[in-house]
Amino acid sequence: MEDPSRVLIIREDTFLKGGVRNARRIEVFGYIEGEIEGEMLVVQPGGRCFGRVNVAQADVRGMLQGDVVVRQLISIRESGEVVGNVKYGKLAMEMGGQLSAEMRNIPPSISGDLDLSVGKGNVVRITLQDLSALDPDDSAENLTFTVSQVRNGFVVLANDPVSPVGTFTQADLEEGTVLFRHDGTDDPRASFAVVVADMSGATSGAAQTVNVAVR
């Protein structure tokens, strides 16, 4: 029977940054970034795995990019894509699967529950659980959020909490200095939209709305 303590499942709504060591099976439906070591890595369709990977076997149906060592068999399925410095013992590739040595810029994506709560006329800090950028090849200071469609309030920075801002960075979020200030209106809902861009200009796509419940 497989030891459940050594099985890691990254679900569709899960985003993990950091190291994974000595796992029997790592199954990725969501996003993982970091140093990954184990016996079996399975990247499911829609799953994304980035970093330094050292596993015995890999079954790739989603996206895998980085410095990849698969000591035995790597299987790249029809929907799978493997990019980077890849070393393997054996390779099996279905028609439609992709294997490339050329590292590519990964466009940033937005994570978080996109949901805040603020007292009427008050200020709330936007945490990394509320909003965050995911990008394995750009540093936090090079990931810039653009704010639009602000309703019943405005986004500010902690060093000037009365002046609305149109942009902020992932580094600002990590430092805890990005705030939402409610404007005091009676409407029980407020919101704003964001897009994040990396240093090369790649973006997260259509603006995503952050909803704010007003207490």
Number of C-alpha atoms within 10 A of each C-alpha: 3 8 9 10 9 15 15 15 14 19 15 14 11 14 17 15 14 10 14 17 12 13 19 19 23 23 18 27 23 21 22 25 22 17 17 22 21 20 19 21 26 22 28 23 17 15 22 23 27 24 21 17 25 22 24 19 22 29 18 28 24 24 22 25 26 23 18 22 20 22 16 15 17 26 19 26 21 16 17 24 20 24 19 18 15 17 15 17 12 12 13 11 15 12 9 11 18 17 15 13 13 11 14 12 13 16 20 23 17 20 17 16 14 21 15 20 17 19 15 17 15 14 19 16 20 22 18 17 12 16 18 24 24 24 20 20 18 17 13 19 15 16 25 23 22 15 21 18 11 16 16 19 21 24 27 22 21 15 9 10 17 12 12 16 15 13 16 20 22 22 18 17 22 15 11 15 19 23 19 25 24 23 15 13 13 11 12 13 17 23 22 21 18 22 21 29 22 25 14 11 12 15 20 20 14 10 17 16 17 18 18 23 15 20 13
